[in-house]
Amino acid sequence: MARGFFQENYFTSRMKLVVAGNKPLDELTEMVVPLFGRLPKSERVPQQDLNGPYSRADFKVVPSQLN
């Protein structure tokens, strides 16, 4: 039952990844792409819109104020 749920609901076209850190965006990208870029692409489309109320334009990179 759990395997069926996983296969039915977990696929790359439904995934979102959030990365936060005190490194420049280029460095964070270099760390993340080797780990998550290998996931097989899925052509499956979620049955419902899971994007939420925000669009990509609502987010921005904010420099850290910590020293």
TIMI-2910 file (N, C-alpha, C, CB; in pm, 1 decimal, decimal comma, always signed):
<rs>
+----------+----------+----------+----------+----------+----------+----------+----------+----------+----------+----------+----------+------+
!      n_x !      n_y !      n_z !     ca_x !     ca_y !     ca_z !      c_x !      c_y !      c_z !     cb_x !     cb_y !     cb_z ! resn !
+----------+----------+----------+----------+----------+----------+----------+----------+----------+----------+----------+----------+------+
!    +81,4 !   -119,7 !     +0,0 !     +0,0 !     +0,0 !     +0,0 !    +86,5 !   +127,2 !     +0,0 !    -93,0 !     -0,8 !   +120,7 !  Met !
!   +188,5 !   +130,8 !    +84,1 !   +276,2 !   +248,2 !    +89,4 !   +349,1 !   +268,1 !    -43,1 !   +377,9 !   +234,1 !   +203,7 !  Ala !
!   +393,7 !   +160,9 !   -105,3 !   +464,4 !   +171,6 !   -233,5 !   +371,7 !   +229,8 !   -340,6 !   +517,9 !    +32,9 !   -278,3 !  Arg !
!   +247,4 !   +183,8 !   -342,2 !   +150,3 !   +236,4 !   -438,4 !   +125,4 !   +384,3 !   -418,6 !    +19,7 !   +161,1 !   -427,8 !  Gly !
!   +113,3 !   +426,8 !   -292,4 !    +94,5 !   +568,2 !   -262,3 !   +214,8 !   +649,0 !   -311,1 !    +73,2 !   +589,1 !   -110,7 !  Phe !
!   +333,6 !   +598,1 !   -283,3 !   +456,3 !   +666,8 !   -326,1 !   +460,4 !   +680,1 !   -478,2 !   +581,2 !   +591,0 !   -276,0 !  Phe !
!   +435,9 !   +570,9 !   -549,3 !   +441,6 !   +573,1 !   -695,4 !   +334,8 !   +663,6 !   -756,2 !   +426,3 !   +432,4 !   -750,0 !  Gln !
!   +223,2 !   +674,0 !   -689,0 !   +112,6 !   +755,6 !   -740,1 !   +131,6 !   +904,3 !   -711,5 !    -18,3 !   +708,9 !   -679,8 !  Glu !
!   +202,1 !   +938,3 !   -603,8 !   +205,4 !  +1077,2 !   -558,4 !   +341,1 !  +1145,6 !   -561,0 !   +154,1 !  +1083,2 !   -422,7 !  Asn !
!   +448,9 !  +1071,2 !   -570,8 !   +582,4 !  +1131,9 !   -566,9 !   +649,1 !  +1118,0 !   -702,7 !   +669,9 !  +1066,8 !   -456,8 !  Tyr !
!   +659,2 !  +1230,1 !   -774,9 !   +729,2 !  +1232,4 !   -902,5 !   +785,8 !  +1372,0 !   -923,9 !   +634,7 !  +1191,7 !  -1019,7 !  Phe !
!   +886,5 !  +1381,3 !  -1009,0 !   +965,1 !  +1504,4 !  -1018,6 !   +886,2 !  +1626,3 !  -1063,3 !  +1077,6 !  +1483,6 !  -1112,2 !  Thr !
!   +784,1 !  +1610,6 !  -1143,6 !   +708,5 !  +1728,5 !  -1186,6 !   +627,8 !  +1789,0 !  -1072,1 !   +615,3 !  +1692,1 !  -1301,9 !  Ser !
!   +622,0 !  +1721,6 !   -959,8 !   +550,6 !  +1771,5 !   -843,4 !   +647,4 !  +1825,5 !   -737,1 !   +463,4 !  +1660,7 !   -784,0 !  Arg !
!   +774,9 !  +1803,8 !   -754,1 !   +873,0 !  +1840,8 !   -652,1 !   +912,6 !  +1988,0 !   -659,1 !   +996,2 !  +1754,8 !   -665,9 !  Met !
!   +939,5 !  +2042,3 !   -543,0 !   +995,8 !  +2176,9 !   -527,9 !  +1113,3 !  +2165,1 !   -431,8 !   +887,8 !  +2280,9 !   -475,1 !  Lys !
!  +1216,3 !  +2243,2 !   -452,0 !  +1332,3 !  +2240,4 !   -364,8 !  +1362,5 !  +2381,9 !   -319,0 !  +1454,5 !  +2177,9 !   -436,3 !  Leu !
!  +1380,5 !  +2399,6 !   -189,5 !  +1417,0 !  +2528,5 !   -132,0 !  +1554,3 !  +2512,7 !    -69,9 !  +1311,6 !  +2577,6 !    -26,4 !  Val !
!  +1643,0 !  +2604,4 !   -102,2 !  +1779,0 !  +2600,7 !    -50,1 !  +1808,3 !  +2735,5 !    +15,1 !  +1882,7 !  +2568,5 !   -163,1 !  Val !
!  +1860,9 !  +2731,2 !   +134,3 !  +1898,3 !  +2854,7 !   +204,1 !  +2039,1 !  +2838,1 !   +258,3 !  +1797,7 !  +2888,4 !   +319,4 !  Ala !
!  +2114,7 !  +2943,0 !   +254,8 !  +2250,1 !  +2935,9 !   +306,7 !  +2318,2 !  +3070,0 !   +297,8 !  +2330,3 !  +2831,9 !   +232,3 !  Gly !
!  +2436,8 !  +3076,7 !   +354,7 !  +2511,4 !  +3202,2 !   +355,3 !  +2614,5 !  +3206,1 !   +243,1 !  +2580,1 !  +3222,2 !   +489,9 !  Asn !
!  +2590,3 !  +3131,4 !   +138,1 !  +2679,8 !  +3128,5 !    +22,5 !  +2609,1 !  +3192,6 !    -96,4 !  +2723,6 !  +2982,7 !    -11,1 !  Lys !
!  +2685,3 !  +3240,6 !   -194,9 !  +2623,0 !  +3297,8 !   -314,8 !  +2537,0 !  +3192,2 !   -386,8 !  +2731,8 !  +3353,5 !   -411,1 !  Pro !
!  +2438,7 !  +3238,8 !   -458,2 !  +2346,5 !  +3150,9 !   -528,6 !  +2420,2 !  +3054,9 !   -622,9 !  +2245,4 !  +3233,7 !   -607,0 !  Leu !
!  +2524,4 !  +3102,1 !   -689,8 !  +2601,6 !  +3015,2 !   -780,1 !  +2662,1 !  +2896,3 !   -704,8 !  +2713,4 !  +3095,9 !   -849,3 !  Asp !
!  +2713,7 !  +2920,9 !   -585,4 !  +2773,6 !  +2812,2 !   -506,2 !  +2666,4 !  +2715,7 !   -457,0 !  +2852,2 !  +2869,3 !   -386,2 !  Glu !
!  +2553,8 !  +2768,0 !   -413,1 !  +2445,1 !  +2681,3 !   -368,8 !  +2397,1 !  +2594,0 !   -484,3 !  +2328,3 !  +2764,7 !   -312,1 !  Leu !
!  +2386,4 !  +2652,4 !   -601,9 !  +2344,0 !  +2576,2 !   -719,6 !  +2443,2 !  +2465,0 !   -749,2 !  +2329,4 !  +2668,4 !   -841,9 !  Thr !
!  +2572,6 !  +2494,0 !   -740,8 !  +2675,9 !  +2392,5 !   -765,7 !  +2666,5 !  +2277,2 !   -665,9 !  +2815,3 !  +2455,8 !   -758,7 !  Glu !
!  +2622,6 !  +2305,1 !   -543,9 !  +2610,1 !  +2199,5 !   -442,9 !  +2483,5 !  +2116,5 !   -463,4 !  +2609,9 !  +2260,5 !   -302,5 !  Met !
!  +2377,2 !  +2178,1 !   -512,0 !  +2247,9 !  +2111,8 !   -520,4 !  +2229,0 !  +2032,4 !   -649,9 !  +2138,4 !  +2213,7 !   -507,8 !  Val !
!  +2273,3 !  +2086,7 !   -761,5 !  +2249,3 !  +2020,6 !   -891,2 !  +2305,2 !  +1878,6 !   -895,8 !  +2311,1 !  +2102,7 !  -1003,7 !  Val !
!  +2426,5 !  +1851,2 !   -846,9 !  +2474,8 !  +1712,4 !   -851,1 !  +2388,3 !  +1616,1 !   -769,1 !  +2617,7 !  +1706,5 !   -800,8 !  Pro !
!  +2325,1 !  +1664,4 !   -665,5 !  +2243,0 !  +1577,5 !   -580,7 !  +2103,0 !  +1556,1 !   -636,9 !  +2233,1 !  +1635,7 !   -441,5 !  Leu !
!  +2040,7 !  +1663,0 !   -681,8 !  +1901,5 !  +1655,0 !   -723,8 !  +1884,0 !  +1655,0 !   -875,2 !  +1824,9 !  +1769,0 !   -664,9 !  Phe !
!  +1985,0 !  +1695,9 !   -949,2 !  +1976,1 !  +1698,5 !  -1094,6 !  +1973,0 !  +1559,7 !  -1156,2 !  +2091,3 !  +1775,5 !  -1151,0 !  Gly !
!  +2009,5 !  +1457,8 !  -1079,3 !  +2011,9 !  +1320,3 !  -1130,1 !  +1876,4 !  +1252,3 !  -1123,2 !  +2112,2 !  +1238,9 !  -1053,1 !  Arg !
!  +1780,3 !  +1312,9 !  -1056,7 !  +1649,6 !  +1250,4 !  -1045,8 !  +1587,9 !  +1235,4 !  -1185,0 !  +1557,0 !  +1332,9 !   -953,3 !  Leu !
!  +1530,8 !  +1120,3 !  -1214,0 !  +1472,8 !  +1100,2 !  -1347,4 !  +1356,2 !  +1195,7 !  -1370,3 !  +1425,9 !   +954,3 !  -1364,8 !  Pro !
!  +1352,1 !  +1251,8 !  -1490,0 !  +1244,4 !  +1343,4 !  -1525,4 !  +1114,9 !  +1265,9 !  -1540,5 !  +1277,2 !  +1420,2 !  -1655,2 !  Lys !
!  +1007,4 !  +1327,0 !  -1501,3 !   +876,2 !  +1264,9 !  -1513,5 !   +787,4 !  +1353,2 !  -1599,0 !   +812,4 !  +1241,0 !  -1374,4 !  Ser !
!   +715,4 !  +1291,8 !  -1688,9 !   +620,9 !  +1365,2 !  -1772,7 !   +483,1 !  +1370,4 !  -1707,9 !   +611,5 !  +1301,1 !  -1911,3 !  Glu !
!   +469,9 !  +1306,4 !  -1592,3 !   +340,5 !  +1305,4 !  -1524,0 !   +303,5 !  +1445,7 !  -1480,0 !   +343,2 !  +1210,6 !  -1403,0 !  Arg !
!   +177,9 !  +1475,0 !  -1483,6 !   +127,2 !  +1605,9 !  -1442,8 !    +43,2 !  +1586,4 !  -1317,3 !    +43,4 !  +1673,7 !  -1557,3 !  Val !
!    +67,2 !  +1667,4 !  -1213,7 !    -14,6 !  +1654,4 !  -1093,5 !   -162,6 !  +1670,3 !  -1126,6 !    +27,5 !  +1757,7 !   -988,5 !  Pro !
!   -246,6 !  +1598,1 !  -1055,6 !   -390,4 !  +1605,0 !  -1078,9 !   -449,4 !  +1736,6 !  -1032,6 !   -459,9 !  +1491,0 !  -1009,4 !  Gln !
!   -383,8 !  +1800,9 !   -941,5 !   -431,6 !  +1930,0 !   -894,3 !   -317,3 !  +2029,4 !   -898,5 !   -490,1 !  +1919,4 !   -751,5 !  Gln !
!   -348,1 !  +2156,3 !   -898,4 !   -246,7 !  +2260,3 !   -900,6 !   -184,7 !  +2270,3 !   -762,3 !   -306,5 !  +2396,5 !   -944,9 !  Asp !
!    -57,5 !  +2233,3 !   -751,5 !    +11,5 !  +2237,5 !   -623,2 !   +107,4 !  +2356,0 !   -612,7 !    +87,2 !  +2108,4 !   -601,2 !  Leu !
!    +95,6 !  +2450,9 !   -704,8 !   +188,2 !  +2564,2 !   -704,8 !   +163,5 !  +2660,6 !   -590,5 !   +178,6 !  +2638,0 !   -835,0 !  Asn !
!    +45,4 !  +2662,9 !   -535,8 !    +16,5 !  +2751,8 !   -425,7 !    -13,4 !  +2893,0 !   -471,2 !   +130,5 !  +2752,7 !   -330,2 !  Gly !
!    -28,3 !  +2982,8 !   -376,1 !    -70,0 !  +3119,0 !   -409,4 !    +44,0 !  +3209,6 !   -456,3 !   -135,7 !  +3180,9 !   -290,3 !  Pro !
!   +167,2 !  +3160,2 !   -458,0 !   +281,0 !  +3244,1 !   -492,7 !   +337,8 !  +3205,0 !   -628,4 !   +389,2 !  +3234,4 !   -385,3 !  Tyr !
!   +392,5 !  +3302,2 !   -697,7 !   +461,6 !  +3276,3 !   -824,2 !   +610,9 !  +3297,9 !   -803,1 !   +407,4 !  +3368,5 !   -938,7 !  Ser !
!   +689,6 !  +3259,5 !   -901,2 !   +835,3 !  +3275,4 !   -894,2 !   +874,1 !  +3421,6 !   -869,6 !   +900,7 !  +3224,8 !  -1024,1 !  Arg !
!   +796,6 !  +3514,2 !   -923,1 !   +827,0 !  +3657,2 !   -908,6 !   +812,8 !  +3705,1 !   -764,4 !   +735,8 !  +3739,3 !   -998,7 !  Ala !
!   +742,2 !  +3629,6 !   -681,7 !   +723,0 !  +3668,7 !   -541,9 !   +846,5 !  +3642,9 !   -455,9 !   +604,6 !  +3594,8 !   -483,7 !  Asp !
!   +944,3 !  +3569,8 !   -508,1 !  +1061,4 !  +3531,7 !   -430,3 !  +1186,4 !  +3597,9 !   -485,5 !  +1078,0 !  +3379,9 !   -429,1 !  Phe !
!  +1280,8 !  +3626,5 !   -398,2 !  +1407,2 !  +3685,5 !   -441,3 !  +1517,1 !  +3640,0 !   -346,3 !  +1398,4 !  +3841,0 !   -445,8 !  Lys !
!  +1641,4 !  +3654,6 !   -389,4 !  +1756,3 !  +3623,6 !   -305,9 !  +1782,3 !  +3745,0 !   -217,7 !  +1882,4 !  +3586,8 !   -392,1 !  Val !
!  +1789,2 !  +3720,7 !    -87,6 !  +1813,0 !  +3828,7 !     +8,2 !  +1949,2 !  +3805,5 !    +72,0 !  +1699,9 !  +3835,5 !   +117,1 !  Val !
!  +2039,1 !  +3901,4 !    +59,3 !  +2170,8 !  +3886,0 !   +121,0 !  +2159,8 !  +3872,5 !   +273,2 !  +2260,4 !  +4005,2 !    +85,2 !  Pro !
!  +2244,8 !  +3790,9 !   +328,2 !  +2244,6 !  +3769,0 !   +473,1 !  +2294,4 !  +3894,7 !   +544,9 !  +2333,1 !  +3646,5 !   +510,4 !  Ser !
!  +2231,9 !  +3922,4 !   +657,2 !  +2273,8 !  +4035,6 !   +739,7 !  +2364,4 !  +3989,7 !   +854,5 !  +2150,9 !  +4109,1 !   +795,4 !  Gln !
!  +2391,5 !  +3859,3 !   +860,2 !  +2474,1 !  +3803,9 !   +967,6 !  +2621,9 !  +3817,7 !   +933,3 !  +2438,8 !  +3656,1 !   +992,9 !  Leu !
!  +2704,2 !  +3836,8 !  +1033,9 !  +2849,5 !  +3847,1 !  +1010,5 !  +2918,4 !  +3721,2 !  +1054,7 !  +2909,4 !  +3967,8 !  +1084,0 !  Asn !
+----------+----------+----------+----------+----------+----------+----------+----------+----------+----------+----------+----------+------+
</rs>
